[in-house]
Amino acid sequence: MTPNLTDGIIWFVVFVLSTTLHEAAHAWTALKLGDDTAYRGGQVTLDPTPHILREPIGMVVMPILSYCIGGWMLGWASAPFNPDWAIRNPRRSALMSLAGPMANLLLVLLAALLIRAGMAEHFFAAPNTIHFGQIADAITQRASAILCAKLVSVCFSLNLLLFTFNLLPLPPMDGSGLIFFFVRPHKAQELFEFLRNPRFAYIGLLIAWRCFGPIFAPIHLFAVNQLYPGLNYY
């Protein structure tokens, strides 16, 4: 099936803005906790430009290419930080890791609130069937209403995916950094060097790629059923 251009633009806009907020949350949290590396790099901003300039392949090329090939949008971004700061302050480093996924969770909740508000105003309706890009239906056939329904649907699903995926306890995902909550400072350097080994990053990505689908599907279904209590989608 040929990817739909309008849907692709919606996906790309949501992906870029969601990824920008994710990385800005990492950078802002690090700044507040004593590491200004990302701030000096211009990452403490909701302007996508410095984030795209840092990772043009991950934020532009791969999302567009993956959507054209498979109808899904995959990519990556990053915010710089000071490894010495992270080793000296393992719990602050863990909070920095948690900030990105929590930013995506915030967007999930915002999309859910917009969907519920749209239903209350008879602008949106619960769909007969759900999929990743169809969490809300427009009541009217006006182009603007259909566009809004697709926008909040993709925002809900994509940010739930980013939240869940990044919390996997595997390097290089943010979830691997949460272990620093429980590490004594004198062990932090050894663990940090272990997790930053490129070989483990490749292994972690391979495991995540193979296992994430079965993990995410029930989470997505559960979240949609919380959004529409009583409808029992399956």
CYANA upper distance limits for C-alpha pairs under 8 A (distance plus 0.5 A):
  2 THR  CA     68 CYS  CA      8.29
  3 PRO  CA      7 ASP  CA      8.27
  3 PRO  CA      8 GLY  CA      7.57
  3 PRO  CA     67 TYR  CA      7.78
  3 PRO  CA     68 CYS  CA      6.52
  3 PRO  CA     71 GLY  CA      6.62
  4 ASN  CA      8 GLY  CA      6.54
  5 LEU  CA      9 ILE  CA      6.73
  6 THR  CA     10 ILE  CA      6.88
  7 ASP  CA     11 TRP  CA      6.63
  7 ASP  CA    150 LYS  CA      8.27
  8 GLY  CA     12 PHE  CA      6.56
  8 GLY  CA     64 ILE  CA      8.43
  8 GLY  CA     67 TYR  CA      7.53
  9 ILE  CA     13 VAL  CA      6.59
 10 ILE  CA     14 VAL  CA      6.67
 10 ILE  CA    150 LYS  CA      8.11
 10 ILE  CA    151 LEU  CA      6.74
 10 ILE  CA    154 VAL  CA      8.24
 11 TRP  CA     15 PHE  CA      6.42
 11 TRP  CA     73 MET  CA      7.60
 11 TRP  CA    151 LEU  CA      8.47
 11 TRP  CA    154 VAL  CA      7.15
 12 PHE  CA     16 VAL  CA      6.54
 12 PHE  CA     63 PRO  CA      7.60
 12 PHE  CA     64 ILE  CA      7.86
 12 PHE  CA     73 MET  CA      8.02
 13 VAL  CA     17 LEU  CA      6.65
 14 VAL  CA     18 SER  CA      6.33
 14 VAL  CA    151 LEU  CA      8.12
 14 VAL  CA    154 VAL  CA      7.69
 14 VAL  CA    155 CYS  CA      6.57
 14 VAL  CA    158 LEU  CA      8.45
 15 PHE  CA     19 THR  CA      6.43
 15 PHE  CA     73 MET  CA      8.15
 15 PHE  CA    158 LEU  CA      7.95
 16 VAL  CA     20 THR  CA      6.45
 16 VAL  CA     48 PRO  CA      7.45
 16 VAL  CA     59 MET  CA      7.19
 17 LEU  CA     21 LEU  CA      6.71
 17 LEU  CA     46 LEU  CA      8.35
 17 LEU  CA     48 PRO  CA      7.43
 18 SER  CA     22 HIS  CA      6.67
 18 SER  CA    104 ASN  CA      7.14
 18 SER  CA    107 LEU  CA      8.18
 18 SER  CA    159 ASN  CA      7.38
 19 THR  CA     23 GLU  CA      6.72
 19 THR  CA     76 TRP  CA      8.21
 19 THR  CA     77 ALA  CA      7.43
 20 THR  CA     24 ALA  CA      6.45
 20 THR  CA     46 LEU  CA      6.61
 20 THR  CA     47 ASP  CA      7.88
 20 THR  CA     48 PRO  CA      6.12
 20 THR  CA     51 HIS  CA      7.04
 21 LEU  CA     25 ALA  CA      6.48
 21 LEU  CA     46 LEU  CA      6.60
 21 LEU  CA    100 GLY  CA      8.04
 21 LEU  CA    103 ALA  CA      6.93
 21 LEU  CA    104 ASN  CA      8.09
 22 HIS  CA     26 HIS  CA      7.09
 22 HIS  CA     99 ALA  CA      7.94
 22 HIS  CA    100 GLY  CA      4.73
 22 HIS  CA    101 PRO  CA      7.07
 22 HIS  CA    102 MET  CA      8.46
 22 HIS  CA    103 ALA  CA      6.02
 22 HIS  CA    104 ASN  CA      6.83
 23 GLU  CA     27 ALA  CA      6.72
 23 GLU  CA     43 GLN  CA      7.75
 23 GLU  CA     51 HIS  CA      8.27
 23 GLU  CA     77 ALA  CA      7.64
 23 GLU  CA     78 SER  CA      6.76
 23 GLU  CA     79 ALA  CA      6.29
 23 GLU  CA    100 GLY  CA      6.54
 24 ALA  CA     28 TRP  CA      6.40
 24 ALA  CA     43 GLN  CA      6.32
 24 ALA  CA     44 VAL  CA      5.47
 24 ALA  CA     45 THR  CA      6.20
 24 ALA  CA     46 LEU  CA      6.95
 24 ALA  CA     79 ALA  CA      8.19
 24 ALA  CA    100 GLY  CA      8.21
 25 ALA  CA     29 THR  CA      6.47
 25 ALA  CA     44 VAL  CA      8.02
 25 ALA  CA     96 MET  CA      8.42
 25 ALA  CA     99 ALA  CA      5.99
 25 ALA  CA    100 GLY  CA      5.83
 25 ALA  CA    103 ALA  CA      6.99
 26 HIS  CA     30 ALA  CA      6.67
 26 HIS  CA     79 ALA  CA      7.38
 26 HIS  CA     96 MET  CA      5.74
 26 HIS  CA     97 SER  CA      7.04
 26 HIS  CA     98 LEU  CA      8.36
 26 HIS  CA     99 ALA  CA      5.92
 26 HIS  CA    100 GLY  CA      5.83
 27 ALA  CA     31 LEU  CA      6.71
 27 ALA  CA     36 ASP  CA      8.48
 27 ALA  CA     38 ALA  CA      5.75
 27 ALA  CA     39 TYR  CA      6.97
 27 ALA  CA     43 GLN  CA      6.52
 27 ALA  CA     44 VAL  CA      5.84
 27 ALA  CA     79 ALA  CA      6.73
 27 ALA  CA     80 PRO  CA      8.22
 27 ALA  CA     81 PHE  CA      8.40
 27 ALA  CA     96 MET  CA      8.15
 28 TRP  CA     32 LYS  CA      6.76
 28 TRP  CA     38 ALA  CA      8.49
 28 TRP  CA     39 TYR  CA      7.88
 28 TRP  CA     44 VAL  CA      5.87
 29 THR  CA     33 LEU  CA      6.65
 29 THR  CA     95 LEU  CA      7.97
 29 THR  CA     96 MET  CA      6.00
 29 THR  CA     99 ALA  CA      7.26
 30 ALA  CA     34 GLY  CA      6.68
 30 ALA  CA     35 ASP  CA      5.61
 30 ALA  CA     36 ASP  CA      7.26
 30 ALA  CA     38 ALA  CA      8.20
 30 ALA  CA     81 PHE  CA      8.08
 30 ALA  CA     92 ARG  CA      8.18
 30 ALA  CA     93 SER  CA      8.04
 30 ALA  CA     96 MET  CA      6.11
 31 LEU  CA     35 ASP  CA      5.37
 31 LEU  CA     36 ASP  CA      5.27
 31 LEU  CA     37 THR  CA      8.19
 31 LEU  CA     38 ALA  CA      8.00
 31 LEU  CA     39 TYR  CA      7.11
 33 LEU  CA     92 ARG  CA      6.88
 34 GLY  CA     85 TRP  CA      8.38
 35 ASP  CA     81 PHE  CA      7.37
 35 ASP  CA     82 ASN  CA      7.15
 35 ASP  CA     85 TRP  CA      7.13
 36 ASP  CA     40 ARG  CA      6.60
 36 ASP  CA     81 PHE  CA      8.22
 37 THR  CA     41 GLY  CA      6.85
 37 THR  CA     80 PRO  CA      6.72
 37 THR  CA     81 PHE  CA      5.73
 37 THR  CA     82 ASN  CA      6.71
 38 ALA  CA     42 GLY  CA      6.80
 38 ALA  CA     43 GLN  CA      5.74
 38 ALA  CA     44 VAL  CA      7.19
 38 ALA  CA     79 ALA  CA      6.46
 38 ALA  CA     80 PRO  CA      5.60
 38 ALA  CA     81 PHE  CA      6.43
 39 TYR  CA     43 GLN  CA      6.07
 39 TYR  CA     44 VAL  CA      5.79
 41 GLY  CA     80 PRO  CA      8.08
 42 GLY  CA     50 PRO  CA      6.82
 43 GLN  CA     50 PRO  CA      6.89
 43 GLN  CA     51 HIS  CA      6.97
 43 GLN  CA     79 ALA  CA      7.05
 47 ASP  CA     51 HIS  CA      8.34
 48 PRO  CA     52 ILE  CA      6.53
 49 THR  CA     53 LEU  CA      6.58
 50 PRO  CA     54 ARG  CA      6.64
 51 HIS  CA     55 GLU  CA      6.82
 51 HIS  CA     59 MET  CA      8.48
 51 HIS  CA     77 ALA  CA      7.52
 51 HIS  CA     78 SER  CA      8.08
 51 HIS  CA     79 ALA  CA      8.40
 52 ILE  CA     56 PRO  CA      5.40
 52 ILE  CA     59 MET  CA      6.30
 52 ILE  CA     60 VAL  CA      7.76
 52 ILE  CA     77 ALA  CA      8.34
 54 ARG  CA     77 ALA  CA      8.24
 54 ARG  CA     78 SER  CA      8.14
 55 GLU  CA     59 MET  CA      6.46
 55 GLU  CA     76 TRP  CA      8.02
 55 GLU  CA     77 ALA  CA      6.13
 55 GLU  CA     78 SER  CA      7.65
 56 PRO  CA     60 VAL  CA      5.98
 56 PRO  CA     61 VAL  CA      7.22
 57 ILE  CA     61 VAL  CA      5.23
 57 ILE  CA     62 MET  CA      6.35
 57 ILE  CA     75 GLY  CA      8.40
 58 GLY  CA     62 MET  CA      5.95
 58 GLY  CA     63 PRO  CA      7.50
 58 GLY  CA     75 GLY  CA      5.08
 58 GLY  CA     76 TRP  CA      4.96
 58 GLY  CA     77 ALA  CA      6.39
 59 MET  CA     63 PRO  CA      6.88
 59 MET  CA     75 GLY  CA      6.25
 59 MET  CA     76 TRP  CA      6.43
 59 MET  CA     77 ALA  CA      6.79
 60 VAL  CA     64 ILE  CA      6.76
 60 VAL  CA     75 GLY  CA      8.32
 61 VAL  CA     65 LEU  CA      6.51
 62 MET  CA     66 SER  CA      6.26
 62 MET  CA     73 MET  CA      8.18
 62 MET  CA     74 LEU  CA      6.82
 62 MET  CA     75 GLY  CA      5.94
 63 PRO  CA     67 TYR  CA      6.62
 63 PRO  CA     72 TRP  CA      8.39
 63 PRO  CA     73 MET  CA      5.16
 63 PRO  CA     74 LEU  CA      5.41
 63 PRO  CA     75 GLY  CA      5.74
 64 ILE  CA     68 CYS  CA      6.69
 64 ILE  CA     73 MET  CA      7.30
 65 LEU  CA     69 ILE  CA      6.68
 65 LEU  CA     73 MET  CA      8.48
 66 SER  CA     70 GLY  CA      6.20
 66 SER  CA     71 GLY  CA      7.30
 66 SER  CA     72 TRP  CA      6.40
 66 SER  CA     73 MET  CA      5.93
 66 SER  CA     74 LEU  CA      6.53
 67 TYR  CA     71 GLY  CA      4.72
 67 TYR  CA     72 TRP  CA      5.04
 67 TYR  CA     73 MET  CA      5.38
 67 TYR  CA     74 LEU  CA      8.12
 68 CYS  CA     72 TRP  CA      8.40
 81 PHE  CA     85 TRP  CA      8.47
 81 PHE  CA     86 ALA  CA      8.37
 82 ASN  CA     86 ALA  CA      6.93
 83 PRO  CA     87 ILE  CA      6.67
 84 ASP  CA     88 ARG  CA      6.62
 85 TRP  CA     89 ASN  CA      6.44
 85 TRP  CA     93 SER  CA      8.41
 86 ALA  CA     90 PRO  CA      6.02
 86 ALA  CA     92 ARG  CA      7.70
 86 ALA  CA     93 SER  CA      5.52
 87 ILE  CA     93 SER  CA      8.35
 87 ILE  CA    185 PRO  CA      7.61
 87 ILE  CA    188 ALA  CA      5.91
 87 ILE  CA    189 GLN  CA      5.90
 87 ILE  CA    192 PHE  CA      7.51
 88 ARG  CA    185 PRO  CA      6.97
 88 ARG  CA    188 ALA  CA      8.11
 89 ASN  CA     93 SER  CA      6.65
 89 ASN  CA    185 PRO  CA      7.63
 90 PRO  CA     94 ALA  CA      6.71
 90 PRO  CA    180 PHE  CA      5.59
 90 PRO  CA    181 PHE  CA      7.10
 90 PRO  CA    183 VAL  CA      7.53
 90 PRO  CA    184 ARG  CA      8.30
 90 PRO  CA    185 PRO  CA      6.96
 90 PRO  CA    188 ALA  CA      6.90
 91 ARG  CA     95 LEU  CA      6.85
 91 ARG  CA    180 PHE  CA      6.15
 91 ARG  CA    181 PHE  CA      5.25
 91 ARG  CA    182 PHE  CA      8.26
 91 ARG  CA    183 VAL  CA      8.50
 92 ARG  CA     96 MET  CA      6.77
 93 SER  CA     97 SER  CA      6.82
 93 SER  CA    177 GLY  CA      7.76
 93 SER  CA    180 PHE  CA      7.57
 94 ALA  CA     98 LEU  CA      6.75
 94 ALA  CA    177 GLY  CA      5.86
 94 ALA  CA    178 LEU  CA      5.27
 94 ALA  CA    179 ILE  CA      7.63
 94 ALA  CA    180 PHE  CA      5.92
 94 ALA  CA    181 PHE  CA      6.29
 95 LEU  CA     99 ALA  CA      6.69
 95 LEU  CA    178 LEU  CA      7.98
 96 MET  CA    100 GLY  CA      7.97
 97 SER  CA    101 PRO  CA      8.38
 97 SER  CA    174 ASP  CA      5.63
 97 SER  CA    175 GLY  CA      7.67
 97 SER  CA    177 GLY  CA      6.21
 97 SER  CA    178 LEU  CA      7.13
 98 LEU  CA    102 MET  CA      6.80
 98 LEU  CA    174 ASP  CA      7.18
 98 LEU  CA    175 GLY  CA      7.87
 98 LEU  CA    177 GLY  CA      8.39
 98 LEU  CA    178 LEU  CA      7.40
 99 ALA  CA    103 ALA  CA      6.75
100 GLY  CA    104 ASN  CA      7.22
100 GLY  CA    174 ASP  CA      8.27
101 PRO  CA    105 LEU  CA      6.80
101 PRO  CA    162 LEU  CA      7.40
101 PRO  CA    163 PHE  CA      5.09
101 PRO  CA    164 THR  CA      8.15
101 PRO  CA    166 ASN  CA      6.72
101 PRO  CA    167 LEU  CA      7.39
101 PRO  CA    174 ASP  CA      8.14
102 MET  CA    106 LEU  CA      6.68
102 MET  CA    163 PHE  CA      7.43
103 ALA  CA    107 LEU  CA      7.07
104 ASN  CA    108 VAL  CA      6.87
104 ASN  CA    159 ASN  CA      5.54
104 ASN  CA    160 LEU  CA      7.38
104 ASN  CA    162 LEU  CA      7.02
104 ASN  CA    163 PHE  CA      5.93
105 LEU  CA    109 LEU  CA      6.82
105 LEU  CA    159 ASN  CA      7.08
105 LEU  CA    160 LEU  CA      7.00
105 LEU  CA    163 PHE  CA      6.42
106 LEU  CA    110 LEU  CA      6.66
107 LEU  CA    111 ALA  CA      6.55
107 LEU  CA    155 CYS  CA      7.58
107 LEU  CA    156 PHE  CA      7.57
107 LEU  CA    159 ASN  CA      6.94
108 VAL  CA    112 ALA  CA      6.69
108 VAL  CA    155 CYS  CA      7.26
108 VAL  CA    156 PHE  CA      5.21
108 VAL  CA    157 SER  CA      7.92
108 VAL  CA    159 ASN  CA      6.22
108 VAL  CA    160 LEU  CA      6.51
109 LEU  CA    113 LEU  CA      6.66
109 LEU  CA    156 PHE  CA      8.16
110 LEU  CA    114 LEU  CA      6.74
111 ALA  CA    115 ILE  CA      6.68
111 ALA  CA    152 VAL  CA      5.92
111 ALA  CA    153 SER  CA      7.99
111 ALA  CA    155 CYS  CA      6.75
111 ALA  CA    156 PHE  CA      5.82
112 ALA  CA    116 ARG  CA      6.72
112 ALA  CA    152 VAL  CA      8.41
112 ALA  CA    156 PHE  CA      7.23
112 ALA  CA    227 LEU  CA      7.24
113 LEU  CA    117 ALA  CA      6.50
114 LEU  CA    118 GLY  CA      6.41
114 LEU  CA    152 VAL  CA      7.85
115 ILE  CA    119 MET  CA      6.71
115 ILE  CA    124 PHE  CA      7.18
115 ILE  CA    136 ALA  CA      7.30
115 ILE  CA    152 VAL  CA      7.50
116 ARG  CA    120 ALA  CA      6.75
116 ARG  CA    227 LEU  CA      8.36
117 ALA  CA    121 GLU  CA      6.79
118 GLY  CA    122 HIS  CA      6.61
118 GLY  CA    123 PHE  CA      5.32
118 GLY  CA    124 PHE  CA      5.47
118 GLY  CA    125 ALA  CA      8.40
119 MET  CA    123 PHE  CA      6.14
119 MET  CA    124 PHE  CA      5.12
119 MET  CA    125 ALA  CA      6.14
122 HIS  CA    139 ILE  CA      7.52
123 PHE  CA    138 ALA  CA      6.68
123 PHE  CA    139 ILE  CA      6.19
123 PHE  CA    140 THR  CA      8.01
123 PHE  CA    145 ALA  CA      7.83
124 PHE  CA    136 ALA  CA      6.65
124 PHE  CA    137 ASP  CA      5.99
124 PHE  CA    138 ALA  CA      5.21
124 PHE  CA    139 ILE  CA      5.96
124 PHE  CA    149 ALA  CA      7.44
125 ALA  CA    136 ALA  CA      6.45
125 ALA  CA    137 ASP  CA      5.63
125 ALA  CA    138 ALA  CA      6.71
125 ALA  CA    139 ILE  CA      6.54
126 ALA  CA    135 ILE  CA      7.73
126 ALA  CA    136 ALA  CA      5.93
126 ALA  CA    137 ASP  CA      6.56
126 ALA  CA    228 TYR  CA      7.92
127 PRO  CA    134 GLN  CA      7.86
127 PRO  CA    135 ILE  CA      7.19
127 PRO  CA    136 ALA  CA      6.28
127 PRO  CA    137 ASP  CA      5.88
129 THR  CA    233 TYR  CA      7.98
130 ILE  CA    134 GLN  CA      5.97
130 ILE  CA    135 ILE  CA      6.16
130 ILE  CA    233 TYR  CA      8.13
131 HIS  CA    135 ILE  CA      7.14
132 PHE  CA    153 SER  CA      7.86
132 PHE  CA    154 VAL  CA      7.37
132 PHE  CA    157 SER  CA      6.27
132 PHE  CA    158 LEU  CA      8.34
133 GLY  CA    150 LYS  CA      6.90
133 GLY  CA    153 SER  CA      5.84
133 GLY  CA    154 VAL  CA      5.49
133 GLY  CA    157 SER  CA      7.50
134 GLN  CA    149 ALA  CA      8.24
134 GLN  CA    150 LYS  CA      6.96
134 GLN  CA    153 SER  CA      5.95
134 GLN  CA    154 VAL  CA      7.90
135 ILE  CA    149 ALA  CA      8.35
135 ILE  CA    150 LYS  CA      8.43
135 ILE  CA    152 VAL  CA      8.36
135 ILE  CA    153 SER  CA      5.27
135 ILE  CA    154 VAL  CA      8.39
135 ILE  CA    156 PHE  CA      8.33
135 ILE  CA    157 SER  CA      8.45
135 ILE  CA    224 VAL  CA      7.88
136 ALA  CA    149 ALA  CA      6.00
136 ALA  CA    150 LYS  CA      7.79
136 ALA  CA    152 VAL  CA      8.01
136 ALA  CA    153 SER  CA      6.47
137 ASP  CA    146 ILE  CA      7.71
137 ASP  CA    149 ALA  CA      6.17
137 ASP  CA    150 LYS  CA      8.33
138 ALA  CA    145 ALA  CA      5.97
138 ALA  CA    146 ILE  CA      5.74
138 ALA  CA    148 CYS  CA      8.29
138 ALA  CA    149 ALA  CA      6.14
139 ILE  CA    145 ALA  CA      8.14
140 THR  CA    145 ALA  CA      7.11
140 THR  CA    146 ILE  CA      8.18
141 GLN  CA    145 ALA  CA      7.39
141 GLN  CA    146 ILE  CA      7.08
142 ARG  CA    146 ILE  CA      6.86
143 ALA  CA    147 LEU  CA      6.54
144 SER  CA    148 CYS  CA      6.68
145 ALA  CA    149 ALA  CA      6.72
146 ILE  CA    150 LYS  CA      6.79
147 LEU  CA    151 LEU  CA      6.57
148 CYS  CA    152 VAL  CA      6.75
149 ALA  CA    153 SER  CA      6.58
150 LYS  CA    154 VAL  CA      6.58
151 LEU  CA    155 CYS  CA      6.58
152 VAL  CA    156 PHE  CA      6.49
153 SER  CA    157 SER  CA      6.74
154 VAL  CA    158 LEU  CA      6.11
155 CYS  CA    159 ASN  CA      6.39
156 PHE  CA    160 LEU  CA      6.67
157 SER  CA    161 LEU  CA      6.66
157 SER  CA    220 HIS  CA      7.78
158 LEU  CA    162 LEU  CA      6.68
159 ASN  CA    163 PHE  CA      6.42
160 LEU  CA    164 THR  CA      6.58
160 LEU  CA    220 HIS  CA      7.82
161 LEU  CA    165 PHE  CA      6.32
161 LEU  CA    216 PHE  CA      7.64
162 LEU  CA    166 ASN  CA      6.39
163 PHE  CA    167 LEU  CA      6.89
164 THR  CA    168 LEU  CA      7.34
164 THR  CA    216 PHE  CA      7.78
165 PHE  CA    173 MET  CA      8.01
165 PHE  CA    208 ALA  CA      8.38
165 PHE  CA    212 PHE  CA      7.77
166 ASN  CA    173 MET  CA      5.49
166 ASN  CA    174 ASP  CA      5.66
166 ASN  CA    175 GLY  CA      6.39
167 LEU  CA    173 MET  CA      7.17
167 LEU  CA    174 ASP  CA      6.27
167 LEU  CA    175 GLY  CA      4.49
167 LEU  CA    176 SER  CA      8.08
168 LEU  CA    173 MET  CA      6.84
168 LEU  CA    174 ASP  CA      7.79
168 LEU  CA    175 GLY  CA      5.43
168 LEU  CA    176 SER  CA      7.48
168 LEU  CA    208 ALA  CA      8.15
169 PRO  CA    173 MET  CA      7.40
169 PRO  CA    174 ASP  CA      7.90
169 PRO  CA    175 GLY  CA      4.78
169 PRO  CA    176 SER  CA      4.78
169 PRO  CA    177 GLY  CA      8.22
169 PRO  CA    178 LEU  CA      8.24
170 LEU  CA    174 ASP  CA      8.39
170 LEU  CA    175 GLY  CA      6.91
170 LEU  CA    176 SER  CA      5.46
170 LEU  CA    201 ALA  CA      8.27
170 LEU  CA    204 GLY  CA      5.67
170 LEU  CA    205 LEU  CA      8.22
170 LEU  CA    208 ALA  CA      8.23
171 PRO  CA    175 GLY  CA      8.14
171 PRO  CA    176 SER  CA      5.87
171 PRO  CA    195 LEU  CA      6.58
171 PRO  CA    196 ARG  CA      7.98
171 PRO  CA    200 PHE  CA      6.97
171 PRO  CA    201 ALA  CA      5.48
171 PRO  CA    204 GLY  CA      5.85
171 PRO  CA    205 LEU  CA      7.92
172 PRO  CA    176 SER  CA      7.40
172 PRO  CA    195 LEU  CA      8.08
172 PRO  CA    196 ARG  CA      8.06
172 PRO  CA    200 PHE  CA      8.45
172 PRO  CA    201 ALA  CA      5.58
172 PRO  CA    204 GLY  CA      7.27
172 PRO  CA    205 LEU  CA      7.83
173 MET  CA    177 GLY  CA      8.21
174 ASP  CA    178 LEU  CA      7.64
175 GLY  CA    179 ILE  CA      8.22
176 SER  CA    195 LEU  CA      8.14
179 ILE  CA    183 VAL  CA      7.28
180 PHE  CA    188 ALA  CA      7.66
183 VAL  CA    187 LYS  CA      6.90
183 VAL  CA    188 ALA  CA      6.72
184 ARG  CA    188 ALA  CA      6.93
185 PRO  CA    189 GLN  CA      8.29
187 LYS  CA    191 LEU  CA      6.90
188 ALA  CA    192 PHE  CA      6.35
189 GLN  CA    193 GLU  CA      6.63
190 GLU  CA    194 PHE  CA      6.79
191 LEU  CA    195 LEU  CA      6.68
192 PHE  CA    196 ARG  CA      6.59
193 GLU  CA    197 ASN  CA      6.85
195 LEU  CA    200 PHE  CA      7.25
195 LEU  CA    201 ALA  CA      8.10
196 ARG  CA    200 PHE  CA      7.96
196 ARG  CA    201 ALA  CA      7.76
197 ASN  CA    201 ALA  CA      7.16
198 PRO  CA    202 TYR  CA      6.91
199 ARG  CA    203 ILE  CA      6.82
200 PHE  CA    204 GLY  CA      6.37
201 ALA  CA    205 LEU  CA      6.63
202 TYR  CA    206 LEU  CA      6.67
203 ILE  CA    207 ILE  CA      6.70
204 GLY  CA    208 ALA  CA      6.55
205 LEU  CA    209 TRP  CA      6.46
206 LEU  CA    210 ARG  CA      6.80
207 ILE  CA    211 CYS  CA      6.51
208 ALA  CA    212 PHE  CA      5.83
209 TRP  CA    213 GLY  CA      8.21
211 CYS  CA    215 ILE  CA      7.13
212 PHE  CA    216 PHE  CA      6.37
213 GLY  CA    217 ALA  CA      6.61
214 PRO  CA    218 PRO  CA      7.84
215 ILE  CA    219 ILE  CA      7.43
216 PHE  CA    220 HIS  CA      6.50
217 ALA  CA    221 LEU  CA      6.73
218 PRO  CA    222 PHE  CA      6.45
219 ILE  CA    223 ALA  CA      6.65
220 HIS  CA    224 VAL  CA      6.76
221 LEU  CA    225 ASN  CA      6.70
221 LEU  CA    233 TYR  CA      7.65
221 LEU  CA    234 TYR  CA      7.47
222 PHE  CA    226 GLN  CA      6.79
223 ALA  CA    227 LEU  CA      6.84
224 VAL  CA    228 TYR  CA      6.79
224 VAL  CA    233 TYR  CA      8.28
225 ASN  CA    229 PRO  CA      6.05
225 ASN  CA    230 GLY  CA      8.01
225 ASN  CA    231 LEU  CA      7.37
225 ASN  CA    232 ASN  CA      6.44
225 ASN  CA    233 TYR  CA      6.81
228 TYR  CA    232 ASN  CA      8.32
